[in-house]
C-alpha cells in the first residue's frame, strides 16, 4: 500500500454549519434538557407566579401615586405610598438646604452632568481640558456655589446640606480622591526605599484594620478633643477626609494586585529604553495594571458609594438619613410610609451603582487591545 | 567556510569595520552574585566600536546576565563596567545616560501590549529624547519600513505574529538611535519559519556597522556575521576567537563538548 500522497487542490474555507434554532429547541435545550432541569424550571416558574404579582400589586397596582392623598395611603389595601415620596422628594435631594436657594445645588448637578457625560464618552474630544474642568474647577465652583458667602451668595452652612446632594458629594470626593492616593500607596508599598515602604504599609494596614464607623466617630468626636480650643473643622469636611483615606487604603491593595500581574519584562523593556521611574509607571505599568483591576476598582467604588450612608451616625443628613428622618413625618403617617421610603432609597442607590457597573464593563471591553491569547 | 547562507543573499561586508581605537564597552574584573550564587566570575571584556560579538554557552552559564549588566538591568557587585565612556554605578543619572545609548532586544519581545505599534516606537523618543511627536512618528515609520512591516503601524502587538513582534521590538530600539545593540536570545521564542526574518534584520544592522552583542544559539549567524565568538560556562569566559577558528578549531574541552552537541 502506498503511503505517498500529494494534495492536488487546496480546499477552500467553508461557512460554519447553521446553528440549529427555533423556540421549541431552545426551550428543550435550556429549560427541559434533563429531569432535574425540568423540575428546577417548574419550581422557578412557581416561585415567580407566587412572588411577582403581589410585588407588582404593591409597587404599582395598589400604589398611591403622586397627587394622591394620605387618606388613600392609609387605606388597608393600599400599596406603596408614592404620593409621600413625591411630596418629600425635595427634602430627600437637598436636605435642609434653603428652598429659595435650590437653584444653587441644581446648577451644581447640571454642571457635573454637563462635564461628566462628555468625559465618559470616549469619542468626545478635549479630554484633558474636560478632566481639568471636572476634577479641579468643578469642586471649587461647587464649594463656592453651595457654601456661599462670596459673590453675593447667602452663606449656607454645611449642616444644612443634605440628602442625595451630600451622598453624591461624599462619594464623588472619596472616589476621585481615593484612586490617586491608592495608586501612590500601592507604588509606595513596592518601593525599594524602606522608609517609604514602611510608611505605606503602616498606613494601609492601619486603615484597613479599623471599621469605617470607628473612623467616622474618631473624626467627628475624638478629633476635636485633640485640636486646640477654638479651632473647629467642618463636620462634613472631617467625614470627607475620613472616608477618602479609608477608601484609599482599600484601593491601594486592589491596585497592588494589578501591579503584581505585570510581567517583569514590561519593567525591563521600559527601563532599557531609558524611561525613568515615573514615566515607566505612568506610561507602561499603571495603564496595564489599572486595566487588569477595573472590576476590583469599580467594586470598591460601588461599596464606597453605599458605605457613605454610614455618615448618618455622625449626624450628617445624607440620602438614607433624610429618608429615615422623614419616616417620622406625621402628616404622611401610614402603614407603608417607611417601607416606601426605603424602597425609594434602594432604587436610587441601585441606579447609581448599576450605572457604574455597566460603565466599567463597557470600559473593560473598550480597553481590551486583544493581547489576551 | 562551506555552510549554507542563513539568508537568501550574500552579506555586504563593506561597512563592517571594527574600530581600532574607539571602545564601546569595557568590562574589567566584573563579578556578580544572585544571593550566594556566583553567576559571573572575573569577567574581562573589551568591545570595540563596530564589533559584532556572539556570546554562546550552555543555559545557566551567565550569558544573558552578562549582557543585562551592560545596561544595568542587573547590578554587578564587583569590578567595573564602562559603556561609551560612562562607568555604571548606582548613580541613576549615569544609568539612564547609558540606557539611552544602548538598545536591547529581548527573547519575549516585551512590546507594550496596551499601546499601538506606532506608540511603542515613539514613546521613548518623545519622552526620553524630547523629539517632537511628528518627527518621532516619521522616524518610526522609517524603521518600520526597514523591518518591512509599515502596514502594521496602527495595530496592537497582540495582533502580530511572533516574528513581526520581534522585528517591531528591534525597530523600537533603533528609534532611540542607539550606539550599541544588545540581543538576548532574540530568536529563541520564535517558530522556525520566523527566525529567518528576524536574522535578516539583524544582519542588515550589522551591515551598517552597528556594534552588537548577541546571546544566541544561531551558529549560522555567528559564523557569517560575528567577528568574535565568546564561549561562556559557569559564569566565566572560557574561550573567545574569530568565528572560523572558534568553530573549526576549538581549544577548550568544554567548548569542544558544547560544539559537538549543537553542531551535527
HADDOCK unambig.tbl for C-alpha pairs under 7 A between the chains (distance, minus, plus):
assign (segid A and resid 265 and name CA) (segid B and resid 110 and name CA) 5.59 0.50 0.50
assign (segid A and resid 266 and name CA) (segid B and resid 110 and name CA) 5.76 0.50 0.50
assign (segid A and resid 266 and name CA) (segid B and resid 112 and name CA) 6.82 0.50 0.50
assign (segid A and resid 268 and name CA) (segid B and resid 73 and name CA) 6.73 0.50 0.50
assign (segid A and resid 269 and name CA) (segid B and resid 110 and name CA) 6.04 0.50 0.50
assign (segid A and resid 272 and name CA) (segid B and resid 71 and name CA) 6.83 0.50 0.50
assign (segid A and resid 272 and name CA) (segid B and resid 99 and name CA) 5.63 0.50 0.50
assign (segid A and resid 272 and name CA) (segid B and resid 103 and name CA) 6.77 0.50 0.50
assign (segid A and resid 272 and name CA) (segid B and resid 104 and name CA) 6.32 0.50 0.50
assign (segid A and resid 273 and name CA) (segid B and resid 99 and name CA) 6.23 0.50 0.50
assign (segid A and resid 273 and name CA) (segid B and resid 100 and name CA) 6.18 0.50 0.50
assign (segid A and resid 273 and name CA) (segid B and resid 103 and name CA) 6.86 0.50 0.50
assign (segid A and resid 273 and name CA) (segid B and resid 124 and name CA) 6.17 0.50 0.50
assign (segid A and resid 274 and name CA) (segid B and resid 96 and name CA) 5.31 0.50 0.50
assign (segid A and resid 274 and name CA) (segid B and resid 99 and name CA) 4.92 0.50 0.50
assign (segid A and resid 274 and name CA) (segid B and resid 100 and name CA) 4.97 0.50 0.50
assign (segid A and resid 274 and name CA) (segid B and resid 128 and name CA) 6.54 0.50 0.50
assign (segid A and resid 275 and name CA) (segid B and resid 124 and name CA) 6.66 0.50 0.50
assign (segid A and resid 275 and name CA) (segid B and resid 128 and name CA) 6.21 0.50 0.50
assign (segid A and resid 284 and name CA) (segid B and resid 112 and name CA) 6.86 0.50 0.50
assign (segid A and resid 288 and name CA) (segid B and resid 114 and name CA) 6.69 0.50 0.50
assign (segid A and resid 369 and name CA) (segid B and resid 114 and name CA) 6.21 0.50 0.50
assign (segid A and resid 369 and name CA) (segid B and resid 156 and name CA) 6.50 0.50 0.50
assign (segid A and resid 370 and name CA) (segid B and resid 158 and name CA) 5.72 0.50 0.50
assign (segid A and resid 370 and name CA) (segid B and resid 159 and name CA) 6.96 0.50 0.50
assign (segid A and resid 371 and name CA) (segid B and resid 113 and name CA) 6.08 0.50 0.50
assign (segid A and resid 371 and name CA) (segid B and resid 157 and name CA) 6.99 0.50 0.50
assign (segid A and resid 371 and name CA) (segid B and resid 158 and name CA) 4.13 0.50 0.50
